[in-house]
Amino acid sequence: METKRQGMVVWLHSLKQSNALRKFGNVHYISRKMKYAVIYCNMNELDRHMAKLSSLPFVKRVEPSYKPFIKLEYESKLDKAKEYDYKVGF
């Protein structure tokens, strides 16, 4: 059974305490220039982890990722004039 995971972006004041983020989930990426980290955790634990992270003194803010809620299947809509040209063979 596959567990549903969701990411969150943690904006930091400094990167010295970035090792402390490991206990909240899998640290996927840390940007040294912009001072943020991307962490993945289970969806059912996301709210609890976000509340704990935002209360830490070295964290500026925490934002959830909306990727699990975005539709990834796209539909193509053809032009009627182009569809006619394809059928005729121009």
C-alpha positions in Angstrom: 0.0 0.0 0.0 1.4 3.3 -1.0 1.5 6.1 1.5 0.5 9.6 0.4 3.3 12.1 0.8 3.3 15.9 0.6 6.0 18.4 0.6 6.5 21.6 2.5 8.8 24.5 2.1 10.5 25.7 5.3 12.1 29.2 5.1 15.0 29.6 7.6 16.8 32.5 9.2 20.1 30.6 9.1 21.2 27.2 7.8 23.1 26.2 11.0 20.1 24.3 12.4 19.1 22.6 9.1 20.1 19.2 10.5 17.3 19.5 13.0 14.8 19.3 10.1 15.5 15.6 9.6 13.2 14.5 12.4 10.2 16.1 10.7 10.5 14.1 7.4 12.8 13.5 4.5 14.8 16.6 3.6 14.8 16.7 -0.2 16.6 19.9 -0.9 18.3 22.8 0.9 19.0 26.1 -0.8 22.0 27.8 0.7 21.5 31.0 -1.3 17.8 31.5 -0.6 17.8 29.8 2.8 14.9 27.3 2.5 14.5 23.6 2.7 12.0 21.2 1.0 10.8 18.4 3.3 8.5 15.5 2.5 6.3 13.8 5.1 3.1 11.8 5.3 -0.1 13.8 4.4 -1.8 12.8 7.7 1.1 14.2 9.7 1.6 17.4 7.7 -0.5 19.8 9.9 1.2 18.6 13.1 4.7 19.0 11.6 3.9 22.5 10.2 2.7 23.7 13.6 5.9 22.3 15.3 8.2 23.8 12.6 6.6 27.2 12.7 7.2 27.4 16.5 10.9 26.8 16.1 13.0 30.0 16.6 15.2 29.5 13.4 12.2 29.1 11.1 10.7 32.2 9.3 7.6 30.5 7.8 6.3 27.1 6.6 4.3 26.7 3.4 2.7 23.4 2.2 3.1 22.1 -1.4 -0.1 22.0 -3.4 1.3 19.5 -5.9 -0.9 16.5 -4.8 -4.0 18.5 -5.5 -3.1 19.7 -9.0 -4.5 17.8 -11.9 -1.7 16.4 -14.0 -3.6 14.9 -16.9 -4.1 17.4 -19.7 -6.6 17.3 -22.5 -5.8 18.6 -26.0 -8.5 20.5 -27.8 -8.0 20.6 -31.6 -9.1 23.5 -33.8 -12.0 22.5 -36.1 -10.4 24.1 -39.1 -7.1 22.2 -38.5 -9.0 19.0 -37.9 -10.7 19.4 -41.3 -7.3 20.1 -43.0 -5.9 16.9 -41.5 -8.8 14.8 -42.8 -8.6 16.2 -46.4 -4.9 15.9 -46.6 -3.6 19.4 -47.3 
